[in-house]
Amino acid sequence: MSFSLHSPFVSIGHFHCHNHQNHISPPSTTTTTTTLASPPYLFQQRRETRSVLTLSSESMEICGVDSEGKEFNSVQEMWREEIGEEGDETRKTQWYRDGVSYWEGVEASVDGVLGGYGHVNDADIIGSEVFLKTLLQERLVNVGPNQHLVALDCGSGIGRITKNLLIRYFNEVDLLEPVAQFLDAARENLASAGSKTHKATNFFCVPLQEFTPAAGRYDVIWVQWCIGHLTDNDFVSFFNCAKGCLKPGGFFVVKENLAKKGFVLDKEDHSITRSDPYFKQLFRQCGLHLYRTKDQKGLPQELFAVKMYALTVDTPPKIHRTRSKTTSNRPQIIK
């Protein structure tokens, strides 16, 4: 099952990356750094070497590490260990069940869903609002005053993002969250929020990878701190399904933690923090186009970096090269 990665977990830092399949050896010189580890939050000594990121449409030879310090030579190696060979539905189901179980033991509060970092809520919302306003102005330029806008909040948790951001810009917001106690808290938190014309409408207690949204319902599908719980195959399947749920001109916003290199597997909550190249490879497999990105500012240095991606379904128009100094904000295909 899929659910919310509500916590911007502490960064695990650097790791060795030996890609034996490509026969690439690490440099002979290394440096030693002290970094904060992902839960449990302990200082650890790690030796930093160059990581190898070889991306192809057929496989992703991306090195990574788990929160216990074990290193993986590829994404495939990590997934085989976690969920078995392809087609092992029993182990994959257990992966999702264990993830939900972790969050069922977390307090249904802002501090709880943000992993004890409730004080980053304001910075997170401010960064998201600046990004969203720009996108709405560019993508929905023909929206009139009577246009009815609808958003889907994926991994909504206790309704933190809906209450503080989405409900102010959309007439309806649907919330998707598989942890029942979080969704109950969201109903309570949103009972008096918004207005008759700006409200939370539907509360879906369904795992992300099992959810089938209504076709053509949404102007924006907001995915924040939850997609790390999906396997790569379910990641691609979710977006392929959700593409048909966007209205013309609609778009996705994905806001997630970023690993500095490769990926970091969290053994405690059963999630994976992906690097920027890893995300872009998956977006390409989904047939999505990268429209705009923005780095989140104002978070504590010990946390993972956080990045926002705006993704569109429509193919960007070709831009003819000229000598004009005027820049264009048109979408670009992920390369």
Backbone torsions as a table, in degrees:
resi	resn	phi	psi	omega
1	MET	NA	152.5	179.0
2	SER	-104.0	146.6	176.6
3	PHE	-159.6	-166.7	-166.1
4	SER	-86.9	127.0	165.9
5	LEU	-88.8	80.9	-172.6
6	HIS	-76.6	-19.5	-173.0
7	SER	-99.3	127.0	172.2
8	PRO	-78.0	85.4	-169.1
9	PHE	-61.8	153.1	178.0
10	VAL	-61.4	136.6	-176.4
11	SER	-69.5	141.7	-178.6
12	ILE	-89.8	-14.2	174.5
13	GLY	89.6	-138.6	-168.9
14	HIS	-105.0	163.4	-179.4
15	PHE	-156.5	160.7	173.0
16	HIS	-67.4	154.9	175.1
17	CYS	-145.4	99.2	179.9
18	HIS	-106.9	109.0	-179.2
19	ASN	-98.2	92.9	-175.6
20	HIS	-69.4	-30.0	-178.1
21	GLN	-64.8	-33.2	179.6
22	ASN	-95.9	1.4	176.7
23	HIS	54.7	42.7	178.3
24	ILE	-108.8	122.5	-179.8
25	SER	-93.9	148.9	177.8
26	PRO	-71.6	160.9	177.9
27	PRO	-60.7	154.9	-178.1
28	SER	-76.0	-24.4	179.7
29	THR	-95.3	140.6	180.0
30	THR	-135.5	161.4	174.0
31	THR	-125.3	152.4	-179.2
32	THR	-108.2	130.1	179.4
33	THR	-128.5	152.2	174.8
34	THR	-105.4	122.0	-176.6
35	THR	-134.4	158.8	174.8
36	LEU	-75.5	138.1	-179.1
37	ALA	-95.9	156.1	172.8
38	SER	-68.7	157.5	-171.2
39	PRO	-40.6	135.0	-2.6
40	PRO	-69.2	146.7	-172.6
41	TYR	-78.1	86.5	-177.2
42	LEU	-125.1	148.4	172.1
43	PHE	-74.7	134.8	178.4
44	GLN	-137.1	149.7	174.5
45	GLN	-91.2	128.5	178.3
46	ARG	-133.5	142.1	177.9
47	ARG	-93.1	129.6	-174.7
48	GLU	-97.2	127.2	172.2
49	THR	-132.6	169.5	179.8
50	ARG	-67.8	133.1	176.1
51	SER	-92.7	154.6	-178.3
52	VAL	-109.7	118.6	178.9
53	LEU	-117.2	98.6	179.3
54	THR	-113.1	105.8	-175.1
55	LEU	-102.8	136.7	174.4
56	SER	-142.8	166.5	-179.4
57	SER	-72.4	-17.9	-176.5
58	GLU	-94.1	-35.9	-179.0
59	SER	-153.1	163.0	-179.9
60	MET	-122.1	102.1	179.0
61	GLU	-86.7	71.6	-177.7
62	ILE	-109.8	123.7	-179.9
63	CYS	-77.6	156.1	179.1
64	GLY	-159.5	-176.7	-177.0
65	VAL	-147.1	153.2	174.6
66	ASP	-103.9	174.7	-174.1
67	SER	-70.5	-7.7	175.7
68	GLU	-99.5	2.0	176.5
69	GLY	95.9	-1.9	179.1
70	LYS	-73.2	137.3	-178.9
71	GLU	-103.3	147.2	179.2
72	PHE	-123.2	139.6	179.9
73	ASN	-81.5	-14.6	-179.5
74	SER	-160.6	162.7	174.9
75	VAL	-62.4	-40.5	-178.3
76	GLN	-60.0	-40.6	179.1
77	GLU	-62.0	-43.3	-179.9
78	MET	-63.5	-47.1	-177.9
79	TRP	-66.5	-34.9	177.1
80	ARG	-61.6	-38.7	-179.8
81	GLU	-70.7	-37.4	-174.7
82	GLU	-81.7	-42.6	-174.0
83	ILE	-125.3	8.4	177.4
84	GLY	79.8	-171.2	178.7
85	GLU	-68.5	159.3	-180.0
86	GLU	-56.7	131.9	-179.5
87	GLY	99.9	-4.9	178.2
88	ASP	-83.4	82.0	-175.2
89	GLU	-67.1	-28.3	-179.2
90	THR	-63.6	-47.3	-179.3
91	ARG	-70.7	-35.6	178.3
92	LYS	-66.9	-40.7	177.3
93	THR	-61.3	-38.7	179.0
94	GLN	-66.7	-36.9	176.6
95	TRP	-56.5	-48.4	-179.8
96	TYR	-68.9	-39.4	-179.5
97	ARG	-63.2	-41.9	179.9
98	ASP	-65.2	-35.6	178.0
99	GLY	-64.2	-46.1	178.6
100	VAL	-62.9	-40.3	179.9
101	SER	-59.5	-38.0	178.4
102	TYR	-59.5	-49.3	-175.9
103	TRP	-73.8	-21.3	175.2
104	GLU	-67.1	-18.7	177.7
105	GLY	-93.9	8.1	-178.3
106	VAL	-103.4	139.6	179.4
107	GLU	-61.4	137.7	-179.3
108	ALA	-83.0	70.2	179.2
109	SER	-141.9	168.7	178.6
110	VAL	-60.2	-44.6	179.8
111	ASP	-65.3	-35.6	179.7
112	GLY	-66.8	-50.7	-176.2
113	VAL	-72.6	-17.5	176.1
114	LEU	-100.1	21.0	171.8
115	GLY	61.3	34.8	-179.3
116	GLY	86.7	2.7	179.9
117	TYR	-111.4	45.3	-179.0
118	GLY	-58.2	-24.2	-178.3
119	HIS	-70.3	-9.7	177.8
120	VAL	-87.6	-1.7	-176.2
121	ASN	-56.4	-47.8	-176.4
122	ASP	-62.5	-45.8	179.7
123	ALA	-62.2	-39.7	179.5
124	ASP	-62.6	-47.5	-178.0
125	ILE	-66.3	-41.6	179.3
126	ILE	-61.3	-45.9	178.8
127	GLY	-62.2	-41.6	179.6
128	SER	-65.9	-39.1	-177.7
129	GLU	-66.8	-42.1	177.5
130	VAL	-59.3	-44.0	-179.7
131	PHE	-65.0	-46.8	-177.4
132	LEU	-64.1	-43.6	-178.9
133	LYS	-60.1	-41.6	178.0
134	THR	-62.2	-43.7	-178.7
135	LEU	-65.8	-42.6	179.9
136	LEU	-63.5	-39.1	179.3
137	GLN	-67.0	-34.5	-177.3
138	GLU	-86.6	-40.4	-172.0
139	ARG	-89.7	-32.5	-176.0
140	LEU	-115.5	48.9	-174.9
141	VAL	-67.5	-23.7	-177.0
142	ASN	-95.2	8.9	-180.0
143	VAL	-72.2	124.7	179.4
144	GLY	-88.7	174.1	-178.1
145	PRO	-63.5	-22.8	-179.1
146	ASN	-99.3	6.3	179.7
147	GLN	-68.9	135.0	-178.5
148	HIS	-97.0	111.6	-176.8
149	LEU	-100.8	138.2	-177.0
150	VAL	-131.1	136.9	178.6
151	ALA	-125.9	154.2	173.4
152	LEU	-116.2	124.8	179.7
153	ASP	-101.1	102.4	-176.9
154	CYS	-88.0	134.3	-174.5
155	GLY	65.7	45.8	-168.6
156	SER	-69.9	-19.8	-179.7
157	GLY	58.3	-128.2	-177.0
158	ILE	-88.4	11.7	179.1
159	GLY	85.5	20.4	-176.1
160	ARG	-59.0	-48.8	-177.5
161	ILE	-74.2	-39.5	177.5
162	THR	-60.4	-47.7	-176.6
163	LYS	-66.7	-42.6	-173.2
164	ASN	-88.9	-13.7	-175.1
165	LEU	-139.9	-65.8	-167.0
166	LEU	-62.6	-38.5	-175.4
167	ILE	-67.0	-17.6	178.4
168	ARG	-82.8	-17.7	-176.6
169	TYR	-113.4	-14.5	-176.1
170	PHE	-124.2	144.3	179.6
171	ASN	-70.8	-34.2	176.5
172	GLU	-134.6	142.2	173.2
173	VAL	-130.4	126.4	172.8
174	ASP	-97.6	140.1	-179.1
175	LEU	-111.5	133.8	-180.0
176	LEU	-121.4	117.3	-174.6
177	GLU	-158.2	122.4	-177.4
178	PRO	-85.2	-10.2	178.9
179	VAL	-89.4	109.6	-170.3
180	ALA	-58.7	-40.8	-177.3
181	GLN	-66.4	-31.5	176.5
182	PHE	-69.3	-42.5	-178.5
183	LEU	-67.6	-35.8	175.2
184	ASP	-61.7	-41.6	178.4
185	ALA	-65.8	-36.0	178.6
186	ALA	-63.2	-43.6	177.9
187	ARG	-57.7	-43.0	-179.6
188	GLU	-68.6	-43.7	-178.2
189	ASN	-65.4	-30.2	-175.1
190	LEU	-99.0	0.4	-176.6
191	ALA	-59.3	-37.1	-178.3
192	SER	-110.2	8.7	-179.3
193	ALA	-88.4	158.1	177.1
194	GLY	75.1	-149.4	-177.7
195	SER	-155.3	-171.8	178.7
196	LYS	-64.2	-28.4	-177.7
197	THR	-103.4	-3.8	177.0
198	HIS	-137.9	104.1	-171.3
199	LYS	-151.0	159.1	170.3
200	ALA	-81.8	127.0	-171.5
201	THR	-104.0	-58.8	-175.6
202	ASN	-117.5	142.5	178.3
203	PHE	-121.7	104.3	-175.7
204	PHE	-100.0	115.0	176.1
205	CYS	-93.8	75.6	-173.4
206	VAL	-139.9	140.4	174.8
207	PRO	-63.5	146.7	-175.8
208	LEU	-56.1	-44.7	-174.9
209	GLN	-75.4	-8.2	178.5
210	GLU	-106.4	-2.0	-174.4
211	PHE	-85.6	134.5	175.5
212	THR	-119.7	99.8	-177.6
213	PRO	-69.5	160.5	177.2
214	ALA	-69.1	137.1	-177.5
215	ALA	-63.3	134.0	173.9
216	GLY	64.1	24.8	-175.9
217	ARG	-90.2	-32.6	-165.2
218	TYR	-107.8	140.3	171.0
219	ASP	-84.9	-35.3	179.7
220	VAL	-139.7	134.4	171.2
221	ILE	-113.5	113.5	-174.7
222	TRP	-99.7	121.2	-176.7
223	VAL	-122.3	105.7	-176.1
224	GLN	-132.5	129.3	175.4
225	TRP	49.8	46.1	176.3
226	CYS	-145.2	-26.8	-173.3
227	ILE	-69.3	-15.8	177.5
228	GLY	-67.6	-12.1	178.3
229	HIS	-88.7	-7.2	179.4
230	LEU	-91.5	141.7	169.4
231	THR	-65.6	164.6	-178.9
232	ASP	-59.8	-43.0	-179.2
233	ASN	-63.9	-41.0	179.8
234	ASP	-72.9	-30.6	173.2
235	PHE	-56.9	-52.3	-178.5
236	VAL	-65.4	-41.7	-179.8
237	SER	-62.8	-40.7	-179.7
238	PHE	-60.5	-50.1	-177.2
239	PHE	-69.0	-35.3	176.9
240	ASN	-62.2	-37.2	177.7
241	CYS	-72.9	-44.0	-174.2
242	ALA	-71.0	-21.3	179.7
243	LYS	-57.0	-37.0	-179.6
244	GLY	-75.1	-4.7	-178.1
245	CYS	-96.7	-4.4	179.0
246	LEU	-86.3	144.3	171.5
247	LYS	-75.6	163.9	174.1
248	PRO	-55.5	130.3	-177.6
249	GLY	86.2	-7.7	-179.8
250	GLY	-70.3	167.5	-176.2
251	PHE	-155.6	164.2	173.9
252	PHE	-98.9	147.0	164.3
253	VAL	-120.7	121.7	175.8
254	VAL	-112.3	121.0	179.1
255	LYS	-123.7	114.0	-171.7
256	GLU	-145.0	160.5	170.6
257	ASN	-64.7	150.8	177.7
258	LEU	-122.0	130.2	168.7
259	ALA	-77.2	145.5	178.9
260	LYS	-65.4	-37.3	-178.7
261	LYS	-142.7	137.0	172.1
262	GLY	61.4	-108.2	179.8
263	PHE	-158.1	160.6	174.3
264	VAL	-128.6	120.4	179.0
265	LEU	-93.3	124.6	176.9
266	ASP	-94.0	113.8	-176.7
267	LYS	-76.5	-17.5	-176.3
268	GLU	-80.9	-48.4	-176.7
269	ASP	-106.1	4.2	177.7
270	HIS	57.8	63.8	176.0
271	SER	-140.7	164.3	178.7
272	ILE	-127.7	129.4	173.9
273	THR	-96.3	119.4	-174.4
274	ARG	-98.8	155.6	174.7
275	SER	-83.8	168.1	178.9
276	ASP	-59.3	-46.4	177.1
277	PRO	-61.1	-35.6	178.4
278	TYR	-63.3	-48.0	177.9
279	PHE	-58.4	-46.6	-175.9
280	LYS	-64.6	-34.1	176.0
281	GLN	-64.0	-42.8	179.3
282	LEU	-68.1	-40.6	177.2
283	PHE	-58.8	-40.7	179.5
284	ARG	-64.0	-40.3	178.0
285	GLN	-64.4	-27.3	178.0
286	CYS	-80.2	-8.0	-176.9
287	GLY	74.1	25.8	179.7
288	LEU	-97.1	154.9	-179.6
289	HIS	-112.8	135.0	-179.6
290	LEU	-80.0	112.7	-176.3
291	TYR	-91.4	-44.3	-177.8
292	ARG	-161.1	149.6	174.9
293	THR	-132.7	159.7	177.1
294	LYS	-156.7	136.4	176.0
295	ASP	-83.5	137.2	175.4
296	GLN	-74.7	133.8	179.1
297	LYS	-109.6	161.5	170.6
298	GLY	85.1	13.7	177.7
299	LEU	-96.0	153.7	178.1
300	PRO	-56.9	145.0	-174.7
301	GLN	-64.7	-25.8	-176.8
302	GLU	-76.5	-8.4	-179.8
303	LEU	-88.6	161.4	171.9
304	PHE	-57.5	149.7	168.5
305	ALA	-65.0	150.7	-179.7
306	VAL	-125.3	134.2	-177.7
307	LYS	-128.6	144.9	176.1
308	MET	-108.0	132.4	177.8
309	TYR	-119.6	129.2	169.5
310	ALA	-102.1	126.3	-173.3
311	LEU	-126.1	137.7	-178.6
312	THR	-121.3	159.0	178.3
313	VAL	-91.2	-36.0	-176.4
314	ASP	-69.0	145.0	178.7
315	THR	-72.9	127.4	-179.2
316	PRO	-62.8	142.2	176.8
317	PRO	-68.1	151.5	177.7
318	LYS	-69.8	137.2	-179.9
319	ILE	-107.6	117.1	180.0
320	HIS	-76.9	131.5	-178.9
321	ARG	-71.9	131.7	175.6
322	THR	-134.6	175.7	178.2
323	ARG	-91.6	5.6	179.9
324	SER	-65.0	142.4	178.5
325	LYS	-84.8	-3.1	-179.7
326	THR	-72.6	127.8	-179.8
327	THR	-87.3	156.7	179.9
328	SER	-115.0	143.5	178.3
329	ASN	-101.5	17.6	-178.3
330	ARG	-69.3	155.4	-178.5
331	PRO	-63.4	157.0	176.4
332	GLN	-127.5	141.3	176.4
333	ILE	-69.3	138.9	178.1
334	ILE	-65.1	128.2	-179.7
335	LYS	-113.2	NA	NA
